Amino acid sequence: MRNRGMRIGAGLGIGVWLAVTAGLWGCGTRIPEGCSTGDAVPSGVRRGVVKAAGLLYDRVRSGRWQEIYTGAAKAVREEQTPQEFLPPLAQVAGTVGIPEDLTVRQIAVIHFEGPALSHVECTVEGEANPITFLLTDFPTQASLVQAGEVGGETYLYSTLWYREDGDWRLASFYLKPGTWDGKDWRAYAKEASDQRLAGHSRNAALLYNLVLDLLVPNIWTQPPNLEEIRREQGRINVTHLPVGRVDPWPAGADTFQVRTMGYTFIPKDLALLVRYVAQGAVDDTTAQKAYADRLASYIRENFPEYAEVFGAYSLVAVDAHDPNRTWTRLYPVHEEP
């Protein structure tokens, strides 16, 4: 229920992860040792990183895939062939796309000359807590998060760069939604808090998952607000909300074996996502529908508060022996007449 992203070379969802490598001078400006964010990043360095990202996106829009691959960092090209590296980028280009108008949401440049670091905390002007960056062992890295509008929603386009032979070369690309239904993580954090105060703790816990998904822009960045949100979610303790284990829900002749609860996006709404152990073969659609009908009725009767947040239930039956085999059906939150 976290990090709904597509990672180039290793990913799923909406985002992309690549591995590359990078140097130490940016447009005539020396990169300072340590971590710089925002306006503390030297102007020449900032221009160089943003220019490199612009060139990448121009190449994606025009389908210049071989140029993207040859321009990637040495480490990426050593680990992946073009056939392994490029398809996720092509998928992004063909689905969400990359708008022309991208604005810089966050920039950080990290340079260290001593032993390799696993992470570094960077102070941010106006924030009480630092950003934490999870690092590879490359000595000079730049993280850039840009925002763009697609279909009325904001998407966050993150790139990680290594400085190699005087050029910024792409190490990773990650794409995630920054809003849903026009609302960002702050709006959903307020909604989660309101649901918790109303005694609807399950709604609150699930909304905090959405908050985290919209807040965290990529897999190598931990924003200043992250721990605060996690603490708020950690205070919630409820039943019938399994995490990492199968939770039996007795219901008369049935005992629903629920694996996970979460959310999923459906057109113009959120759906409660319920994954449970299928009763019998998933190929027996008649039996699966009858079982799912009973589970949907159980949820409506026992958890009516879900209707305040979710527009539907997405019920996913998972084969008991093969988790890749599933059967799915979408139900309205209210009983159909």
HELIX and SHEET records of a PDB file:
HELIX    1   1 GLY A   38  ALA A   40  5                                   3    
HELIX    2   2 SER A   43  ARG A   61  1                                  19    
HELIX    3   3 TRP A   65  THR A   70  1                                   6    
HELIX    4   4 LYS A   74  GLU A   79  1                                   6    
HELIX    5   5 PRO A   82  PHE A   85  1                                   4    
HELIX    6   6 PRO A   87  GLY A   94  1                                   8    
HELIX    7   7 TRP A  185  LEU A  197  1                                  13    
HELIX    8   8 SER A  201  LEU A  215  1                                  15    
HELIX    9   9 LEU A  226  GLY A  234  1                                   9    
HELIX   10  10 THR A  285  ASN A  302  1                                  18    
HELIX   11  11 PRO A  304  GLU A  308  5                                   5    
SHEET    1   A 2 TRP A  25  GLY A  26  0                                        
SHEET    2   A 2 THR A  29  ARG A  30 -1                                        
SHEET    1   B 5 GLY A  34  THR A  37  0                                        
SHEET    2   B 5 THR A 103  HIS A 111 -1                                        
SHEET    3   B 5 THR A 140  VAL A 150 -1                                        
SHEET    4   B 5 GLU A 153  GLU A 164 -1                                        
SHEET    5   B 5 ASP A 167  PRO A 177 -1                                        
SHEET    1   C 3 HIS A 119  CYS A 122  0                                        
SHEET    2   C 3 ILE A 131  LEU A 134 -1                                        
SHEET    3   C 3 THR A 221  GLN A 222 -1                                        
SHEET    1   D 5 ASP A 247  ALA A 251  0                                        
SHEET    2   D 5 ASP A 254  ILE A 266 -1                                        
SHEET    3   D 5 ASP A 269  VAL A 277 -1                                        
SHEET    4   D 5 ALA A 312  VAL A 318  1                                        
SHEET    5   D 5 THR A 326  PRO A 332 -1                                        
END                                                                             
